[in-house]
Amino acid sequence: MSGRGRSIADLGLAVVALVAAVWCWSRAVTTSEYAPIAEGAPAFTATHYSGPWIAAASAAVIVAGLAVLDAWRRR
């Protein structure tokens, strides 16, 4: 594959990796609504962060960054 074709493939990989990172991050954060336990008490919203999904999103961002660097190096 030529240098230009490889650069285009690297940029395509970067876009796919960024889309995967956004998808993984959207799976990583969930919220739960809880009703008040006692009369007059406020409602409670809990946020849960899932470590494996956050790690996958981070890895996808790293892959995208490396692909962009490789494309830039081959230009």
Summary of the structure (lengths in Angstrom):
residues: 75
radius of gyration: 20.0
end to end distance: 13.5
largest distance: 70.2
contacts: 187
relative contact order: 0.24
helix: 67%
strand: 16%
